[in-house]
Amino acid sequence: MTEFGFIDSIKTLFAPLPDNGFEGIGDDCSVLSVGGGESLVFTADLLTEGVHFLRTATSPRELGRKSLAVNLSDVAAMGARPVATLLSIALPADAADAWAAEFMLGYRELSEEFGVTLAGGDTTRSAAGITINVTAIGRIADAHIKRRSGARPGDAILVAGELGLSGAGRPLRDTPRGRAAPPAAAVHRNPQPQVAEGIWLGSRPEVRAMMDLSDGLASDLKHILDRSGVGAEVAVEQIPAAPGADIRMAACSGEDYKLLLTAAPEAAERLAADFRIRFGTPLHPIGRITSGPGLVWLRNGKPEPLDWHGFEHY
C-alpha cells in the first residue's frame, strides 16, 4: 500500500464518526472554528532516525530546528500564524543528556524566531533510535484560510521559490559531521518555512488554493487537483529549478517546503509583483488550472507523457 492509499483508507475508516467541529483529513492542517470569525489549525509530523536522518550526519541542533520547521510550513500553507507546538520525543540512552539538550536548543531557536510557544508534549525512553513527533497549532481569520479545494479553472499556478535544492542535498545529507557538507545538504538539513509569506498570501483574496511542497510538485499539485475537482497544465520549462538541480529533480524530489498556490488569472501578475516587493523573491508562474481531469505536462506548449511522481515517506 502506498502512503496516500493508506491515508485514504484511514479517511474511509473514520468518516462515519462525528467530526466535533473539525474539518478532517485532506488539507495541510485540520481546522477548528473558535468563533468570532477565527479558527485554530492543527498539524502533526514525524521524524524517525534511520528514515529521515542519521545522527552521525545531522547535528542535534539542526534536527531540533528541522522537526519544528516542517510543521510550521504546514501551518503557513493554510495562511495561518503559528502560535504553539506540542513536542513528543523518544530517546535511547545515548541521546538522553547532551544530545537532547542540544536538540532542544535548536528547537527553541526556531520557536523564538517565529514567536511560537512550546505548550506541552511527552518524553519517553526508546529501545532503538530517536523518534520525534511535533504538533503545531496556528490561528487565523476564517476569511484568510487557504485550502487545497479552492482552485478554479483558469487560475494561474505559482510556486514561491526555486525547487529541487533539498532533493539535490538528500544524497549528501549523510556527510559525516565535522566534514564540510555541500550547500544543498545544508538546505536539506535546515529547511526554512515560509511563515511570513504564508500569512501574507493568506490575506490576499486572489489566492484561491495553497499548500506546501513537502513531497514534490509532481505529487503535491495532484492533491489540489483532487480536492478542487480540476486539472492542470504545467509548462516543464517554467519550473524554477534551483542551481544544482535539474527539472525532474525540481518536480519530483520533495522536501523543498516552498508554497504552491493558485491565483485568479486577472490578478496573478499583480500578486507576483507585490510578493517581490514585500519579500524580495519572485513567485514563479508554472502553469494554469484547467477544467480537467488530470495533470498534463507541457514542453514548448505540447503535451509530453512524463511519468513523474513525488517523494513518498511510507
C-alpha positions as semicolon CSV with decimal commas, in nm:
position;residue;x (nm);y (nm);z (nm)
1;M;0,000;0,000;0,000
2;T;0,126;0,349;-0,083
3;E;0,140;0,633;0,168
4;F;-0,154;0,809;0,005
5;G;-0,352;0,486;-0,023
6;F;-0,302;0,430;0,349
7;I;-0,425;0,784;0,423
8;D;-0,733;0,727;0,205
9;S;-0,813;0,407;0,394
10;I;-0,789;0,595;0,725
11;K;-1,025;0,865;0,597
12;T;-1,278;0,599;0,496
13;L;-1,249;0,415;0,828
14;F;-1,314;0,728;1,036
15;A;-1,567;0,901;0,808
16;P;-1,876;0,771;0,999
17;L;-1,756;0,917;1,331
18;P;-1,868;1,266;1,447
19;D;-1,627;1,543;1,344
20;N;-1,695;1,751;1,659
21;G;-1,646;2,071;1,462
22;F;-1,315;1,977;1,298
23;E;-1,255;1,984;0,925
24;G;-1,100;1,645;0,870
25;I;-0,821;1,488;0,668
26;G;-0,735;1,644;0,333
27;D;-0,550;1,971;0,391
28;D;-0,211;2,060;0,538
29;C;-0,390;2,124;0,869
30;S;-0,718;2,037;1,031
31;V;-0,936;2,342;1,104
32;L;-1,147;2,410;1,415
33;S;-1,364;2,722;1,434
34;V;-1,333;2,902;1,768
35;G;-1,595;3,169;1,695
36;G;-1,561;3,538;1,639
37;G;-1,460;3,480;1,278
38;E;-1,142;3,292;1,374
39;S;-1,017;2,933;1,366
40;L;-0,734;2,724;1,500
41;V;-0,541;2,494;1,266
42;F;-0,359;2,177;1,373
43;T;-0,093;1,963;1,208
44;A;0,146;1,685;1,314
45;D;0,463;1,538;1,164
46;L;0,716;1,269;1,246
47;L;1,092;1,238;1,205
48;T;1,244;0,892;1,259
49;E;1,610;0,802;1,292
50;G;1,731;0,587;1,005
51;V;1,448;0,707;0,780
52;H;1,465;1,087;0,793
53;F;1,808;1,142;0,945
54;L;2,129;0,983;1,074
55;R;2,281;1,103;1,399
56;T;2,628;1,060;1,252
57;A;2,548;1,322;0,986
58;T;2,291;1,559;1,140
59;S;2,365;1,767;1,445
60;P;2,103;1,763;1,722
61;R;2,062;2,141;1,690
62;E;1,988;2,107;1,316
63;L;1,740;1,831;1,387
64;G;1,567;2,038;1,655
65;R;1,516;2,317;1,404
66;K;1,403;2,088;1,122
67;S;1,150;1,898;1,334
68;L;0,977;2,228;1,406
69;A;1,027;2,382;1,060
70;V;0,840;2,111;0,870
71;N;0,536;2,162;1,094
72;L;0,544;2,542;1,074
73;S;0,545;2,502;0,696
74;D;0,210;2,320;0,713
75;V;0,061;2,599;0,925
76;A;0,192;2,859;0,679
77;A;0,036;2,666;0,392
78;M;-0,308;2,738;0,538
79;G;-0,228;3,110;0,563
80;A;-0,217;3,087;0,944
81;R;0,014;3,233;1,207
82;P;0,176;2,961;1,422
83;V;0,116;3,014;1,793
84;A;0,211;2,692;1,978
85;T;0,357;2,344;1,946
86;L;0,349;2,015;2,132
87;L;0,665;1,803;2,122
88;S;0,690;1,431;2,193
89;I;1,025;1,258;2,168
90;A;1,152;0,904;2,230
91;L;1,525;0,890;2,312
92;P;1,768;0,599;2,353
93;A;2,007;0,614;2,648
94;D;2,297;0,753;2,443
95;A;2,090;1,056;2,337
96;A;1,927;1,140;2,669
97;D;2,167;1,403;2,802
98;A;2,397;1,627;2,594
99;W;2,231;1,528;2,265
100;A;1,883;1,608;2,400
101;A;1,996;1,942;2,542
102;E;2,143;2,046;2,205
103;F;1,829;1,931;2,022
104;M;1,614;2,149;2,246
105;L;1,839;2,450;2,183
106;G;1,773;2,415;1,809
107;Y;1,402;2,372;1,868
108;R;1,399;2,681;2,087
109;E;1,592;2,890;1,833
110;L;1,328;2,841;1,566
111;S;1,046;2,877;1,818
112;E;1,187;3,215;1,919
113;E;1,235;3,321;1,556
114;F;0,863;3,274;1,484
115;G;0,721;3,362;1,827
116;V;0,586;3,012;1,896
117;T;0,543;2,873;2,247
118;L;0,611;2,512;2,344
119;A;0,287;2,425;2,525
120;G;0,350;2,063;2,620
121;G;0,422;1,714;2,493
122;D;0,576;1,390;2,614
123;T;0,912;1,221;2,658
124;T;0,990;0,851;2,680
125;R;1,275;0,603;2,653
126;S;1,344;0,430;2,320
127;A;1,497;0,087;2,280
128;A;1,617;0,164;1,926
129;G;1,662;0,505;1,769
130;I;1,512;0,851;1,806
131;T;1,153;0,932;1,713
132;I;1,024;1,289;1,716
133;N;0,662;1,398;1,683
134;V;0,555;1,762;1,669
135;T;0,203;1,903;1,668
136;A;0,183;2,266;1,556
137;I;-0,114;2,497;1,617
138;G;-0,192;2,815;1,427
139;R;-0,456;3,087;1,447
140;I;-0,622;3,255;1,151
141;A;-0,918;3,468;1,046
142;D;-1,172;3,244;0,875
143;A;-1,171;3,468;0,567
144;H;-0,797;3,406;0,521
145;I;-0,793;3,025;0,534
146;K;-0,644;2,871;0,219
147;R;-0,745;2,517;0,143
148;R;-0,646;2,276;-0,131
149;S;-1,005;2,276;-0,253
150;G;-1,020;2,638;-0,374
151;A;-0,863;2,613;-0,721
152;R;-1,078;2,710;-1,021
153;P;-1,033;2,658;-1,396
154;G;-0,823;2,938;-1,539
155;D;-0,627;3,002;-1,218
156;A;-0,256;3,064;-1,251
157;I;-0,034;2,810;-1,071
158;L;0,262;2,962;-0,888
159;V;0,544;2,847;-0,661
160;A;0,714;3,070;-0,403
161;G;1,076;2,983;-0,472
162;E;1,317;2,758;-0,655
163;L;1,273;2,382;-0,627
164;G;1,495;2,077;-0,608
165;L;1,781;2,201;-0,389
166;S;1,675;1,989;-0,092
167;G;1,645;1,688;-0,322
168;A;1,994;1,753;-0,455
169;G;2,112;1,759;-0,096
170;R;1,938;1,438;0,014
171;P;2,210;1,201;-0,118
172;L;2,468;1,426;0,050
173;R;2,283;1,464;0,381
174;D;2,476;1,177;0,537
175;T;2,812;1,354;0,505
176;P;2,969;1,277;0,844
177;R;2,958;1,563;1,093
178;G;3,286;1,751;1,106
179;R;3,330;1,742;0,729
180;A;3,219;2,033;0,514
181;A;2,880;1,945;0,365
182;P;2,778;2,088;0,026
183;P;2,529;2,380;0,037
184;A;2,247;2,157;-0,091
185;A;2,294;1,922;0,205
186;A;2,277;2,217;0,444
187;V;1,947;2,326;0,287
188;H;1,810;1,973;0,322
189;R;1,906;1,964;0,689
190;N;1,781;2,318;0,762
191;P;1,460;2,396;0,573
192;Q;1,323;2,746;0,621
193;P;0,943;2,755;0,649
194;Q;0,775;3,039;0,457
195;V;0,575;3,161;0,755
196;A;0,558;3,533;0,675
197;E;0,491;3,455;0,311
198;G;0,207;3,218;0,401
199;I;0,040;3,469;0,633
200;W;0,061;3,740;0,366
201;L;-0,068;3,513;0,087
202;G;-0,350;3,404;0,318
203;S;-0,463;3,766;0,341
204;R;-0,484;3,802;-0,037
205;P;-0,833;3,721;-0,171
206;E;-0,699;3,643;-0,520
207;V;-0,513;3,342;-0,376
208;R;-0,760;3,054;-0,403
209;A;-0,574;2,735;-0,307
210;M;-0,245;2,677;-0,129
211;M;-0,025;2,405;0,020
212;D;0,342;2,346;0,091
213;L;0,572;2,133;-0,122
214;S;0,687;1,851;0,103
215;D;0,651;1,551;-0,128
216;G;0,737;1,723;-0,457
217;L;0,543;1,924;-0,712
218;A;0,451;1,614;-0,915
219;S;0,265;1,465;-0,617
220;D;0,154;1,770;-0,423
221;L;-0,014;1,953;-0,710
222;K;-0,234;1,647;-0,759
223;H;-0,372;1,696;-0,407
224;I;-0,501;2,040;-0,509
225;L;-0,646;1,895;-0,831
226;D;-0,821;1,611;-0,650
227;R;-0,963;1,831;-0,374
228;S;-1,074;2,103;-0,618
229;G;-1,210;1,867;-0,886
230;V;-0,997;2,028;-1,158
231;G;-0,699;1,954;-1,383
232;A;-0,379;2,139;-1,464
233;E;-0,128;2,211;-1,735
234;V;0,230;2,271;-1,620
235;A;0,499;2,406;-1,852
236;V;0,808;2,199;-1,776
237;E;1,045;2,474;-1,889
238;Q;0,888;2,718;-1,640
239;I;0,952;2,503;-1,331
240;P;1,212;2,702;-1,132
241;A;1,493;2,451;-1,075
242;A;1,746;2,560;-0,813
243;P;2,116;2,565;-0,905
244;G;2,243;2,208;-0,880
245;A;1,901;2,055;-0,956
246;D;1,757;1,955;-1,292
247;I;1,393;1,998;-1,390
248;R;1,295;1,642;-1,299
249;M;1,451;1,680;-0,956
250;A;1,271;2,013;-0,911
251;A;0,939;1,845;-0,991
252;C;0,983;1,521;-0,801
253;S;1,237;1,530;-0,520
254;G;1,032;1,688;-0,240
255;E;1,117;1,848;0,095
256;D;1,154;2,197;-0,051
257;Y;0,887;2,340;0,183
258;K;0,804;2,618;-0,063
259;L;0,445;2,732;-0,104
260;L;0,241;2,617;-0,403
261;L;-0,067;2,822;-0,483
262;T;-0,329;2,906;-0,741
263;A;-0,449;3,261;-0,803
264;A;-0,718;3,435;-1,004
265;P;-0,566;3,483;-1,351
266;E;-0,650;3,853;-1,379
267;A;-0,468;3,924;-1,051
268;A;-0,172;3,683;-1,070
269;E;0,074;3,928;-1,225
270;R;0,000;4,196;-0,967
271;L;0,021;3,938;-0,688
272;A;0,367;3,832;-0,807
273;A;0,482;4,195;-0,827
274;D;0,358;4,270;-0,474
275;F;0,522;3,950;-0,346
276;R;0,857;4,052;-0,493
277;I;0,831;4,399;-0,340
278;R;0,750;4,258;0,004
279;F;0,982;3,956;0,017
280;G;1,247;4,031;-0,246
281;T;1,193;3,698;-0,424
282;P;0,968;3,601;-0,715
283;L;0,651;3,400;-0,737
284;H;0,715;3,170;-1,031
285;P;0,420;3,102;-1,268
286;I;0,441;2,742;-1,389
287;G;0,103;2,671;-1,547
288;R;-0,272;2,701;-1,518
289;I;-0,568;2,516;-1,374
290;T;-0,797;2,350;-1,630
291;S;-1,143;2,201;-1,613
292;G;-0,966;1,866;-1,604
293;P;-0,917;1,592;-1,548
294;G;-0,558;1,520;-1,455
295;L;-0,217;1,681;-1,468
296;V;-0,069;1,745;-1,814
297;W;0,300;1,826;-1,855
298;L;0,376;2,059;-2,145
299;R;0,709;2,115;-2,317
300;N;0,715;2,410;-2,556
301;G;0,335;2,412;-2,545
302;K;0,293;2,045;-2,641
303;P;0,185;1,761;-2,410
304;E;0,466;1,532;-2,302
305;P;0,392;1,193;-2,140
306;L;0,613;1,219;-1,832
307;D;0,569;0,954;-1,564
308;W;0,678;1,180;-1,280
309;H;0,599;1,113;-0,916
310;G;0,697;1,285;-0,595
311;F;0,862;1,156;-0,280
312;E;0,684;0,900;-0,061
313;H;0,758;0,874;0,311
314;Y;0,568;0,547;0,366
